[in-house]
């Protein structure tokens, strides 16, 4: 599970479908986070 903050709200993000073998993956990537910061 990962967390992201947007407009002061904290969101918990989960991969779908969950895959225990690939724990290094996260629910979003840096490009998604950058885009969210730009549209605030």
C-alpha positions, 0 to 999 in steps of 0.5 A: 500500500502507498499513500499520496497527498492531494489538496491536503487530503491523504489517499491510500492507494493499492495495486490492482490486481494485488500481486504479492510477488511484485512488492516493488511496484506501486499504485502510481508512478512519478509522472502521475504525481507530477501531473497531480501537482501541476493541476492543483 
